[in-house]
């Protein structure tokens, strides 16, 4: 089969489309004929090996595994001996173990769900990682009627899902994004939009019950000025932030240590892609309260171009990779 791989860490220039052996599913896994995958900050981190802390898990000098890609959507081709929910021919979405930028990928049954009937494969592929992250954010920050929520990076992958899920729970939402993405963010349900080029998140003073920082680039002092004295500040991601060793992730790790000394609650958000979360996202998608935003679509051979698009933040939502 063909797969987009990298044999060393680096920018998109290290990617190469290469023939590789198809993966073999373990007893609790399925083999997926990949129809689509997605680009996100996590995959960019695995490709570049930055921040350097990620190399403790992926290989210090070079990647232990050459494949890339987490989000996946496709058709089950084969099932392992202990698989009970899925069978060949099922259309599924979730995350995979072996790299989704490939014609076939192996994935744990526990990280796959039946694809929403009203989505294309490309739409489904952009949901798992970002959708589950957004779902965790709104759960842990208590988005609800009467609560005001500020979301930075509202036009991005996680942001577009977070705006919609917070609105579905009845919150009043302000999105922070570029002027080019403002109309989209409003169309997803945001009650107000802040153009980060002309105003900062504390534009209206300490008025928000929850401040969700998805961009990972704003100092905590600034986020605190936007949150109410007893509000919640949620820190999500941060791999693109400054810092060669930890990027912006040191803030998430330090959150539980800092929070007791603040009047506001500081939360570092981490999430997992599992069946219950995917099933909840499917319900939102099928009843029309959640729509994935596919900003651009590239063929498998154009994955390097997709990463360049992602790095430049040109496309709203997430970028999909289609596999013929």
SVG drawing of the C-alpha trace seen along z (x, -y; Angstrom):
<svg xmlns="http://www.w3.org/2000/svg" viewBox="-32 -48 51 62">
<polyline fill="none" stroke="black" stroke-width="0.4" points="0.0,0.0 1.0,-3.7 1.5,-5.9 2.7,-9.4 5.6,-8.9 8.6,-10.7 11.9,-9.1 13.2,-12.0 11.8,-15.0 11.2,-18.2 8.8,-20.5 6.5,-19.3 9.6,-18.8 10.4,-15.5 7.2,-13.9 7.3,-11.3 4.7,-9.1 6.2,-5.6 5.1,-2.0 4.9,-0.2 3.6,3.1 -0.1,2.9 -0.6,3.0 -2.0,6.1 -4.7,5.6 -4.3,7.0 -7.0,9.1 -8.9,6.0 -8.3,3.9 -9.8,3.5 -8.1,2.9 -9.6,-0.2 -9.6,-1.0 -8.9,-4.7 -11.1,-7.2 -10.1,-10.3 -7.8,-11.6 -7.1,-15.1 -4.3,-17.5 -4.2,-19.0 -1.6,-20.5 -1.0,-17.1 0.1,-15.5 2.3,-18.6 4.0,-18.0 4.7,-14.4 6.0,-15.3 8.4,-18.0 9.3,-16.5 8.7,-19.8 8.3,-20.6 11.2,-18.3 9.4,-16.6 7.3,-14.7 10.4,-12.8 10.4,-10.9 7.4,-9.1 8.2,-9.0 12.0,-8.6 14.8,-10.9 16.9,-11.2 14.4,-9.9 10.8,-8.7 10.3,-5.0 7.3,-4.8 7.3,-6.5 3.6,-6.7 1.6,-9.9 -2.1,-10.7 -4.5,-10.2 -8.0,-11.1 -9.4,-8.6 -12.6,-7.8 -13.1,-4.8 -14.5,-1.3 -13.7,1.7 -11.8,4.3 -10.9,6.8 -11.6,7.4 -9.4,8.9 -10.4,12.0 -11.7,10.0 -13.7,7.4 -17.4,7.6 -19.0,4.2 -17.7,3.8 -17.7,5.9 -16.3,5.7 -18.2,3.1 -19.0,0.8 -18.3,-2.9 -16.4,-4.2 -14.6,-7.2 -12.2,-7.7 -8.4,-7.5 -5.9,-5.0 -2.7,-3.4 -0.6,-3.1 -1.0,-6.4 -4.1,-7.5 -2.2,-9.1 -2.2,-5.8 -4.4,-3.5 -5.0,-1.2 -4.7,-1.8 -5.1,0.3 -7.3,-1.1 -8.5,0.1 -12.2,0.9 -12.5,-1.2 -11.5,-4.3 -13.9,-3.9 -17.6,-4.6 -20.1,-4.2 -19.7,-7.3 -22.6,-9.7 -24.9,-9.0 -25.2,-12.6 -21.4,-13.2 -19.0,-12.5 -15.8,-10.7 -13.9,-14.0 -16.3,-15.7 -16.2,-12.7 -12.4,-12.6 -12.0,-16.1 -14.2,-15.3 -12.5,-12.8 -9.6,-14.6 -10.9,-18.1 -14.5,-17.2 -13.6,-15.2 -11.4,-18.0 -14.2,-20.5 -16.6,-18.1 -14.3,-17.8 -13.9,-21.6 -17.6,-22.3 -18.1,-19.5 -15.3,-20.6 -16.0,-24.3 -19.8,-24.0 -21.1,-25.8 -24.7,-26.4 -27.5,-29.0 -26.7,-32.3 -22.9,-31.7 -20.7,-33.9 -17.9,-32.0 -14.9,-33.5 -13.1,-31.2 -9.8,-32.1 -8.9,-30.4 -12.6,-30.1 -12.1,-29.7 -9.8,-26.7 -10.3,-23.0 -11.1,-22.8 -12.6,-26.3 -15.3,-25.7 -16.5,-22.6 -16.3,-24.4 -18.4,-27.4 -21.2,-25.0 -21.1,-22.8 -21.1,-25.7 -24.1,-27.2 -25.9,-23.9 -25.6,-24.0 -27.2,-27.5 -24.1,-29.6 -23.5,-33.1 -20.4,-32.8 -17.8,-35.3 -15.2,-34.0 -11.8,-35.4 -10.4,-35.0 -9.1,-36.8 -11.4,-39.1 -11.3,-36.5 -13.0,-33.9 -15.4,-36.2 -18.4,-35.5 -17.9,-31.8 -17.6,-31.9 -20.9,-34.0 -22.6,-31.5 -21.7,-28.7 -23.6,-30.5 -21.2,-33.0 -23.1,-35.9 -20.0,-38.2 -16.6,-38.1 -13.4,-39.8 -10.9,-40.4 -7.6,-39.7 -5.8,-42.2 -7.8,-45.1 -8.7,-44.2 -7.6,-41.9 -9.5,-39.3 -9.8,-41.7 -11.6,-44.3 -14.8,-44.2 -13.0,-43.7 -13.6,-40.8 -17.0,-39.8 -16.6,-36.1 -17.6,-33.1 -15.3,-30.9 -12.2,-31.8 -11.1,-29.0 -7.6,-29.6 -7.1,-27.4 -4.5,-29.6 -1.9,-29.0 -0.1,-32.2 -1.6,-34.7 -0.1,-35.3 -2.1,-34.1 -2.3,-37.6 -4.2,-38.7 -6.6,-35.8 -7.2,-36.6 -8.2,-40.1 -11.0,-38.8 -12.4,-36.3 -14.7,-37.1 -13.0,-37.0 -14.6,-33.6 -14.5,-32.5 -12.8,-29.6 -9.8,-29.7 -9.3,-26.6 -5.9,-26.0 -6.0,-23.7 -3.1,-22.6 -0.2,-25.0 2.2,-22.9 2.7,-25.8 3.5,-28.2 7.1,-29.3 9.4,-27.0 11.6,-24.4 11.2,-21.8 7.6,-22.0 6.0,-24.5 2.9,-25.8 2.1,-22.6 3.9,-23.7 0.9,-25.9 -1.5,-22.9 0.8,-20.9 1.2,-23.7 -2.5,-24.6 -3.4,-22.4 -0.4,-23.8 -1.2,-27.4 -5.0,-27.3 -5.2,-27.0 -3.5,-30.4 -5.9,-32.2 -9.4,-33.5 -10.2,-32.1 -10.1,-28.4 -7.4,-27.4 -7.8,-24.1 -5.5,-22.3 -7.7,-20.4 -6.7,-17.0 -9.0,-14.6 -9.3,-11.1 -11.1,-9.7 -13.4,-7.0 -16.6,-5.4 -18.9,-7.3 -17.6,-10.7 -17.8,-9.8 -21.3,-8.5 -22.3,-11.8 -20.7,-13.8 -22.6,-11.6 -25.9,-12.5 -25.1,-16.2 -24.1,-15.9 -27.2,-13.8 -29.6,-16.2 -28.1,-19.2 -26.5,-21.0 -23.0,-20.3 -21.5,-20.7 -17.8,-19.9 -16.0,-22.7 -13.7,-21.4 -11.6,-24.4 -9.7,-22.7 -9.3,-19.2 -6.1,-17.7 -5.3,-14.4 -2.9,-12.0 -0.1,-13.0 -0.7,-16.7 -0.2,-16.1 2.8,-18.4 0.8,-21.2 -1.9,-20.5 0.6,-21.0 1.9,-24.2 -1.8,-25.4 -2.2,-24.4 1.0,-26.1 -0.1,-29.4 -3.6,-29.2 -5.1,-29.9 -8.0,-27.5 -10.8,-27.7 -11.8,-24.6 -9.7,-21.6 -8.0,-20.3 -9.0,-16.9 -6.8,-14.5 -8.7,-12.2 -7.4,-8.8 -8.7,-7.4"/>
</svg>
